[in-house]
Amino acid sequence: MRKLKSILLILLIVVLVAAGLAWKYQDWVMAQLYLNTMEWEGRVASLKVDQVIEELQIEAGQRVADVGAGTGLFSRPLAGAVGEEGIVYAVDINSELLQHIENRAQREGMGNIRTVLCAEDDPLLPEPVDLIFFCDSLHHIADRDVYLKNLRRYLKPGGRVAVIDFGEDSPHLMSSMKFSLPELERWMTAAEYRLVGSHDFVGDNFFVIYQCDSCPQ
């Protein structure tokens, strides 16, 4: 039934696009597509959310930014990891998805999740954070080398950047948007980050963690 609903939604989007109406409801259309596909059981299982959170070694009271938060799949467990004294900034360019995250956080009593409507080239974080986290979102960003360098101003000294994204063997439909680990390493090295963790348990994705010892905040 869930798969049928997703197929019907995709057909609806195709009809809207063909009718020239999708531009007017772009945020809503994309939000509905994400809500019906991003937290399906197979994807959640392959991402091994609990194990990812454990490997991030987050401390209570820390500030964390989930950039490209989508439906909040990682924002919620990140909020649990930082505890009541910490804050998770759920960052996305889609206002409808942010409203979904806010509504669910309220229902589940997660007062430490704050939503941030970002720009395409800037996460617009309100304060420096201890960790900036990307899951299947960095590939959507243009000029990634510049973007990653500019992230430095949003990190505390010793702050980290964690990236989960499509591996070279991933069959994902957005393969044209993929980037390789060597490319990411070049960008991060140029921006003065150093690799502090690398994992291969997240399905077809890679999972790497970098640290910024010289970040200015």
N, C-alpha and C positions, 0 to 999 in steps of 0.2 A: 504494500500500500504506500509506504514512504517513497519507494522508487517511482511509483506511478505518479505521485504528487509532484516529484521533482521534474519528471518528464513533462507533465502538464504545465508546470511553471515555465520551463524552458520554451515550450511552444507558445505560451502567452507572451513571453519576451520577444520571440521572433515576430509574432503578429504586431506587437507594439512598434518594433523597429521598422517593420515593413510599412506601417501606417504613418511613420514619421512622428510618433508620439513619445518615444522612449526618452528623448532628450529632456522633456519636461518633468519626467518622473525618474530621472536617472538614479538618484540616491535610493529611492524606494525599490526600483527594479533590482539594483545590485544587492541591496540588503536582503530582499526576499530570496534571491539566488543563493547568497551566502548562508542564510538561516536554514535553507533546505539541504545544503551540501557540506558545510564545514564541520558539522558535529555529528555526521553519520557514524555509526558504530565502527566500521572498518577503518576510517581515517583516525578516529580517536585512539583506537587500539594500536595502529602503526606508529603514531607519534609518541607513545609511551610517556604520557604526560607526567605521571608521578615520578618516573625515573629521571626525566629531564629536570624537574623541580629539585630533586635530590642532588643531582650533579651540579646545579647552579650554586649550591651551598649558600643560600640566602640567610641572613641573620635577622632576627626580630628587630623591628624598628627601622629597617632600611627603606630607602626610596627606590622604586623600580619603575621603569617605563616599558610598557608592552606596546611597541610601535607596529602599527598594522594589526591592531587587536582583533579586528573582525567581530566575531560573535562573543568574544571574551573567553574563549576556551582556555587560554592560559592566564588571562587576567585574574580569574577566580582562584585557582590554586596559588598563584603568586601572592594574592591578597592573604591567603591563609598562611603562607610562609613568612611574610613580613609582620603579621600579627596586628593587633589593634593600634599599636604605636607607630606602625609603618604606613606607607602610602604606595599604592599602585596607580600609576597614570596609564589609563587605557587610551591609547592614541590612535586615531584613525581619521581618514579624510571624508568618511561617509557619516553624515549626521544621523541617519536612520539607524545604523549599526550602533552608534554611541548611545542613542536613546534606548535601544534594546539592552545594552550593557547596564545602563543606569536602572532601568526597570527591574532587571533580574537581580542586580545588587541590592536594591531596596527590598525586594521580596525575600531575599536570603540573608538580610541583615548584615551585608558587607559594606559598612560605612567607610572603609578605607580605600575604596575604589573611586578614583576621580577621572572623569572623561575629559579628553582634550581633542578638540577639532583642529587638526594640523593642516599645514600647507603641503603642497607636493614636494617642496624642496627643504622643508624645515619642520621638525616635530613640535616646535613651539612649546617646549616644556616650561612650566612656571618656576622651576628651581633645578639646581644640579642634583643628579641622582647617583646611586651606587651601581646600578645595572641598567643597561638598555638592552632589551630583548627583542629579537626579530624571529618570527616563525612564518616561513613561506610568504614573506612580505618584501624583503629587500630587493628581490628581482623586479618588483613593480616600480622601483625608484630609478629615475634617470640620473646620469652623472654620479654613479655610486661612489666613485673615488672622492669627489668633492663633498658629497653628502656625509660620508664617513669621517672625513677630516673635520667638517664643521660640527660633528657630534661632540667633539672634544670640549666645547664650551658648556655642554650640558652634563658633563661627568665630574664627579668629585675626584680629587687625587687618588689614584689607585682604583678608580671606577672601571667597570668591565662592560664589554659589548659581547653579547651572545647571539650567534646566528645559526638558525636552522633553515636550510633551503635545499632545493632539488639537487641531488647528486647527478653525476654524469650518466649513470645508468637509469635514471628515473624516466618512466614512460609518460610523464605528465604532458598534457596537451599544450602547455605553455613552454615547450622545450626551447622555443626561439628566444625566450627571456632568461634562460639559465645562464649562470656564470660558473666558472670553475673554481675549485679551491686555490689553485695557484694564482688566479686573478685576484681573489679575495685577499690572499696573503700579500700580494704586491700593494694593493690599496691600503691595507692595514699597516704594513711596514712603513709606507710612505707617510702615513699619518701618525707614526710613532706609537703604535700599539704593539704589544708583544703577545704571542700565542701562549696561553696558559692551560688550555684544555682542548682535546679533540676526541670525539666519540662517533661510533659507527652503528649505534643500536636503533636509530630512528628510521626504520623502514628504508626507503630508497633515498633518504635525505642525509646530508652531512650535518654535523652539529659541532661547532667550534666556539671557543670562548677566548676573547682577547682582553688584555688589561692595559690601561693607560696610566703609567706612573707619572707622566709629566703634564697631565691635564691641569689647566690653569685655575680651576675653581678652588 
